[in-house]
Amino acid sequence: MAFDWLRRDIHLHVRLHPGGVLLAVSYAVAFWAARNVSVDQLYLPAGLRVAALLLCPPRYWVYLIAGEYAFFALARYPLIPQYGLAWAVVASASLMPAVAGIVHTHRRWMASSNDTWLLSVALLAAIVVTALNQGLAYLLMPTQHVAVSWEGAARYAVGDYLGILLIAPLVVMWRRRRMAAESMRGWTLAAVVSLVVIGVNLMVLLRMDSTGLPGSHDPAAFTAQQILAATGTVLLLLGATTSHYYHRFRQNEWLGRRAIAMTRTTLVAGEQDRRERAWYLRNVGDDIDRSLQKIANTLAAKGQDGLALELQRLHAAQSGALRVQANLVYPVEIESAGLYVALRAGAIADAWAQTDRVLPAHLMGDPCDLSLDLQLAAFRSMADVVAVLLTAEKGSLRLRARTIQRGGQQGIVVIAGLLDPHRTLAPGTVELARQALGARALAYQGNVQCRGNRIRLVLRETRGCQAERHASAPGTRALPRSNVSFF
């Protein structure tokens, strides 16, 4: 009630979160405990300061600043008569905001997998805090100019830096705790390096006098800790860099697998759409057959036998053409008799024969061991590669295919090329072939090679992998193994 005038006239609205107040008190107690077991050359509160800023979201930083200021207010209040009020207030209120600003400028790098930003935070925080301590002491405590020296600044900076390296890596690993177990493997080196740095620092710390007072300095151990600071920096940099490239490798691997899965799904969906279109064309053809047959019967019943025969002749030709086109859209015989029957007895065989440029294909192995999706991919690939060669090259073509089985993989090798061994494929032909076959090669763990006068395509899949659709289609093993070529 006594401050109603302040809220009314100045519009001051302060909302304290109970969790924030508890955080401020906890941080102040932890800061006091860390300071009591620290020396100038291994200053744990510096690491605690950075760790708290990394753990807490920015909206709680004001409570951390208040907690640290509360500790310094209690600790430095008795020193006001000796060092002055200005130093007690300004020096106590400037350290945490300065480090908070450093951490805030690095926040957009914290989301990346490269954690070298931690070394930048540690180095900048150590330098800035040391500069503030020494600079404010020199400016606000005229009687203590002698105590400000480059040697003392170096000692404080190394102590703050080691204190940050002692605690901050643990916080970074805690922030990454929600990562998948597979992704955490890349953190093994960084974790080991952090534990080594922490362990060596603790061993050195236990051999020192921990007073928590300014000037708590062990010259014998200071040289060792300078070496340790440099070594820890290099090791942490190595660990963070290794983790970064490991995560990039894992991400690229995952993206590659996803691209393969999406490509295969697209191809399978396209084949399903073609299958439905082919069946629709066949149904339309059947309806036309029945309608024309009724008309022919009606004409014959009325004595128009000549017109009826002519209608049946035209109908037979057009119906055959429609069924050929439906077979080119989707070779339905591949479901019951396999890939090689579709190539030898399907509409595509007649289309190739009519060009007088494609020799009878040499087909080896049993394609019925392969999944229906892989057989369809091979069928489309062979049709595409022959179309590319017929369009872009001159002369006769030769087509060969054989199934393969190696380890847990099975697949098919397709080789299409020019009959003339002295000719080579034009660069434009090679580019067209790679564009036409690249998607299926990616989807089925294969590759496309263009050498000399031929194009070689390999498609693979896991042995025993059968497509869900038509997996139990009857007659999928009706074709015996064949090592001869015929049409």
N, C-alpha and C positions, 0 to 999 in steps of 0.2 A: 504494500500500500504506500510505503514511503517513496517508491520510485514511480508512482503513477504519473507524476508530472513529467518525468523523463520519457516515458513511453508515449505520453500524449503529445508533448511538444516536439520531440526529436524523432518520433516514430521508430523507436528502438524495439525491435522484436528479436529476442534471443530464444531459440528452442534447443534445449539440451537433450540429447538422446541418452537414455540410461546406459545403453551399451557403449556409447562413446565415452561417457564419464568413467565407466569401468575400464575401458581401454586406456584412458589417460592415466589412471591410477596404476594399472598393471605395468604400463610402460615406464612410469616413474620409478616404481619399485625395482623393475628389471634393470633399469639404467643405473640405479644406485648399487645394486648387487654386482653388476659387471664392472663398474668403476672401482669397487673395492678390491677386485682381484686382478686389476690391470696395472701395467707399467707404461711409461711413455712410449716405449718402442714396441709395445703390443697392446694397443688400446682397444679393448673389446666394445666399449660403448659406441665407437665409430661403426663397427659392424652391426651392432644392434640397431643403430639409427637407420642404416640402409635397409636392413632386413625388415624392419617394421614398415617402412615406406613401400617395400615390394609386396609385402603380405596384405596390407590394408588398401582398400580402394581410396581414391582421392578425396571422397567426401568425408572420410575419417581422419584425414591428415591434420585437420585443425586440432583434433583431440591429442594427437601425438605431439604437436607443437606445444599445446598447453601442458601436457604431462612433462615434457623435457624442461619447459620454463619453470614449472612448479618445483622440479628437483633442484635446478640451479638457484632458484630463489631461496630455498631452504638452505642449500649448501653454501651460498655466497653471501647470505645476509650478515653473518658475523664478520665478513671481510670488508664490508662497506667502509668502516672507519679507516682501514688501512689502505685500500685501493680506490675508494671513491664510488659514489652511487652510479655515475655514468657508466663506468666499466661493468658494474654488476648487472645493470639493466640491459645495456646494448649488447654486450658479449653473450649474455644468456639468451637473448631473443633472436639472434641473427643466425645461429648455426643450423638449426633444424630447417628453417625456411630456405636457406641456401641449398642444403642437400636435397630438399624436396623439389626445388626447381631443377636441379640436375637430373633427378630421377624422372621428373615429368617430361623433360626434353627427350628422354630415351624411351618413352612409353610406346611409341609406334614401332620401335625395333624389338620390343619385348615379345611381340606376337610371332616373330619369325623364328625359324629353327636355328638360326645362328646366334649363339649366346655370347659372342665376343663383346657385346654391349656391356656385359658385367664388368669387364676389365676397364672399360671407359668410365663407367660409373664409379668404380673404386678409385681410379687414379684422379679423376676430377674432384670427387668428394674429399679425398685426402689432401689435395693441394688447396682447395678452396677453404676447407675448415682450418688448415694450418695457417693459411694467409690471413684469415679473419682473426684467429686467436692471436697471432703474433702482431698483426697490424693494429688491432684494437688495443692490445696491451701497450704497444709503443705510443699510440695516440692518446689514450685515456689514462695511462698510468705513467706520468713523467718520471716518477721516482724509480721505475723499474726498467729503464732503458738498457741497463747493463744486462738484464736477464734475457733480452731479445737478441738472438744471434742466429747466424746461418746454420751452425751446428745443431742448435736446439730445434730450428725449423725442420731440418732434415730428419732429426730423431722423431719429432712429432708426426711428420708426413709418413715415414716408414711405419710407425706404430699404428696410425690410422689405416694405412693401406693393408697391413697384415691383419688388423682386426676385421676389416671388411672381407678379405679373402678367407678368413676363418669361418665366418657365419653366412655370408651371402650365397655361396654355392649350395649350401643346404636348403636355403629358401628357394632357390631356382629349381632344385630337384623336387621340392615339395609342390611348387607350382605346376610341375609336369606330372604329378602323380596320377592324373586322370587319363594320361595317354595309354593307348592299348599296349599290352604286354609285348607285342611284336615290335612296336615302335620304340619301346623303352630299351631294346637291345643296343641301340646306338648310343645310349647314355652310359654304357658300362665304363668306357674309358674316362669320361668326364667325372663319373662318380668315384672311381678309383683315385683319380688325381686329386679330387677334393678331399677325400679321406686322408690321403697321404699328407697334403698340406696341413690339414687340421691336426693330424697326429703329431707331426714334427713341431708345429707351433705349440701344442700343449706340452710336449716334452721339454721344450725350451722354457715355456712359461713356468712349469713346476720347479725349475731350478733357479728361478729369480725370486727376489723379495717383492711380494705383491702388497704394496702399501696404498696404491690408488692416489698417491700424492704427486704433485708436480716434482720433477727431478728424480723420480724413481727410475734409475737408469743403471744398466749393467753393461759397462763398456766391453767386457769380454764376449758377451753374447750378441752385442749389437752387430758386429761384423758378420757373424753367422746368419743373423736374421736378414741382413741386407742381401746376402747370397740367396737365402731362402725366398725372399720377396721376388727376386729376379727369376729364380727357378720355378716358383709357383706360378708366376705370370706366364712363363713359356709353356708350362704343362697345362694350365687352364686354357690357354689359347689353342694348344694342340687338341685338347679334349673337345672344346667348343667347335672348332673347325671340323674335326672328324665327325662329330654328331651332326653338324649342319649338312655335310655332304652325304652322310648316311641317310638322313631324312629326305634329302633331295632324291637320292637313288630310290628309296622306298616309294616316294610319291610318284616318281616317273614310272616305276614298275607297276604301281597300282593303276595309274592312268593308262598305261599300255594294256593291262589286262582288261580294263573297262572298255577301252576302244575296240579291242578284239571282240569282247562279248557283245557290244552294241552293233558292230559290223555283222557278226554272225546272226544276231537277232534280226537285223534288217534284211539280210539275204534270205533267211528262212521265211520271214513274213512275206517277202516278195514272191517266193516260190508258192506259198500257200495262196496268195492272191492269183497267181497265174493258174494254179490248179483249179480254183473256183471258176475262173474265166473260161478255161478249156472245157470244163464240165457244162458250163452254161452254153457254150457254142455247140457242144454235142447235143444237148437237149433241144436247142433251137433247130439244129439240123434234123433231129428225129421228128420234131413237129412239122417241119417243112416236108419231110419225106411222106409222112402220113397224109398231109393235106394234098400234096400233088398226086399221090397214089389214088386218093378218092376221086380227084378230078379226072385222072386217066381212066379209072374204072367207069366213071359216068360217061365219058366220051365214047368208050368202047361199047357201052350198053346202048348208046344212041346210034351206033353204026359208024362213028368217026374213028375207025381203027388207025388210020394214018396219023391223025392229030394226036391220038393217044400214044402211039409209038414214038413220035417226035418229041412229045412232052417227056416221056420216060427217058429218052436219050439225053436230052438237055438236063433233065433232073439228075441223072446219074453223074454227068460231068461236073455240074455245079456242087452236088453233094460231096463228091470226092474231093474237090478243091477245098470246100469248107472243112472237111475232116482233116485234110493235110495241114491247113492253117491251125486248127485246134491242136494237132499233134506237135506242131512247132512251138505253140504257146506253152504247152506242158506235155512232155512225153509220158503218157500214163502207163505205158508198158514197163517203165523203169521200176514201178512199184511191185510188179509181179515177177518180172524176169530179169531185172538188173540193168546196169548201165550199158553193157556191151550189146545186149539185144536192142536197146533203144538206138544205139549207134549203127547197128547193122541192118535192122529191119524197120526202123522208124522213118518218119518223113524227112528227117535231116539227111539220111543216107541218100534218098532220092534227090534232094536238093543239091548235095555235093556232086552226085553223079552227073547231073545235068550241066554242071560247069565244065566237064571234061578236063579238069585241072587237078582234081583231088584223087590221089591213088587210094586203093583200098587200105583201110587202116589196119595196122598190125597191133593186135590187142592181146595182152598176156595177163594171166592170173585170174582170180575170181573176185570180181567187184562186189559180189553179194555179201562178202565179209564186212564191207564198209557200211556205214550208216546211210540211210536214204538221203540225208541232207548233204553228206559229202559226195555221194554219187551225182546228185543234182548239181552241186557246185562244179564238179568235174565236167559234166555234160555242158553246162553253160560256158565254162572256160574253153572247152574244145570248140564249141560253136563260135565263140568270140575270136579266138586266135585264128581260126580258119578264115573268118570274115575279114580280119585285119590283113592277113597275107593275101587273100584274093583281091582286096581293094588296093593295097599299097605296093604289091610286088607282081612281077610277071613270071610266067612259067608254071610248071607243075609243082604240086605240094605233096608232102609225105607226112602222115600222122601216125604216131605210135603212142601206146599207153601200156603201163604195167602196174600192177598193185605191188605194194611193199609192206613188209612187217619187220620192225626192228625194235627189240625190247618191248616196252609197253606201248609203242606207237604203231599205227598202221596208216596206210594212205595210198596214194596213187601218183605216179610220175607220168606227165604228159609231155611229149616232144613233138613239136610241129616245125617243119622247116621246108626249105626249097629243095627240090630234087637235084638241082645242079650244085655239086659240091664246091665249085669254083666261085660261086657268087656269095656275096655277103648282104646282110640286111641293111637297108638304108636307115640312117639315124631317125628319120620320121617314123619309120615302121617300128623301131625299137621303142620309141616314146609312146606310140599308140598301144603297143602290146602291154607295156607296163601300166598304162592307165586302165586298160580293159581288164587286166588280170590282177592288179595290185590289191583290190579290196578282198577278193576271195583268198589270195595268198595270205593276207593279214589275218583273216578270220579263221583260217585253218592251218595256222602255224607253218606256213610254207614259204616259198620264195619263187621269184621269177628271174631267170637268167637268159640273157640274149647274147649268144656267141656265134660268130661266123654267120652261117646261113640258117640257124635254127633258134627256136624259142623253147626253153625248158621250164616247165611249171611243176612244182611239188606241192601237194596238199596232204596234210596229216591230221590225225585225231588220235585220241586215246583208244587203245585197243578195247574192244567190247562196248564202246560208246555207241549207243543207238539213239536215233532221234525219237522223241516222244510220239510224234505223229507218225502213223503207219508203221510203228515199230514191230507190230505183229501181223503185218500184211501177209496174206497167204502167198506161197510160192516164191519167197524171196531167195530161196536157194535152189531154184529150178535149173539154173544154168550151171553146167559142170565146168571145171577148169579147162581152159583152152589156151594153146600156144600156137595156133595157126591163125592166119588172117584170111578173111573171106567176107563177102557181102551176100 
